Amino acid sequence: MNKEYLELTRLIERLHRRFIDVLKTELNRLGVKDINGVQALLLTNVGEEEFAIRDLIERGYYLGSNVSYNIRKLTDLGYIEQKRSEHDRRSVTIRLTEKALTVVKGMRDLQNNNADAFSKHGAGPDDIEEICANLRSLERTWADYIHYGTEELA
């Protein structure tokens, strides 16, 4: 089991990096040269919602990236609009511009095409559900380790 577990953890990391590469490849195909895959993922996760920058940072979804830097860069490039809260001037919310929503549409189309391609390789909805359930279980195990330490996991 230890060998398989180690392979799983390495595969998760490689898949994340490959997914970012897929996003960057699609950006290039769409002619979007001024942002990278991590920034496209950030835009896609924000979508049509409005977020406090703090919430994006706390979620920690952006492996190997500096969310504050990416927000600033995306703002400078015209993909994000920022607005200070009237109640708490330290809090800043962001929303996507039309330019960004065009990129998000391209990324969602890519996701749909990849989902169709994945299903053609034999992965059905039940398979994907089982994979997701197992990955959520692993995430809970890691969260418990962070919160409680090893003595509570045994």
Sequence and secondary structure as in RCSB ss.txt:
>XXXX:A:sequence
MNKEYLELTRLIERLHRRFIDVLKTELNRLGVKDINGVQALLLTNVGEEEFAIRDLIERGYYLGSNVSYNIRKLT
DLGYIEQKRSEHDRRSVTIRLTEKALTVVKGMRDLQNNNADAFSKHGAGPDDIEEICANLRSLERTWADYIHYGT
EELA
>XXXX:A:secstr
 HHHHHHHHHHHHHHHHHHHHHHHHHHHHTT  SS HHHHHHHHHHTTS EEHHHHHHHT STT  HHHHHHHHH
HTTSEEEEE SS TT EEEEE HHHHHHHHHHHHHHHHHHHHHHHTT  HHHHHHHHHHHHHHHHHHHHHHHH G
GGT 
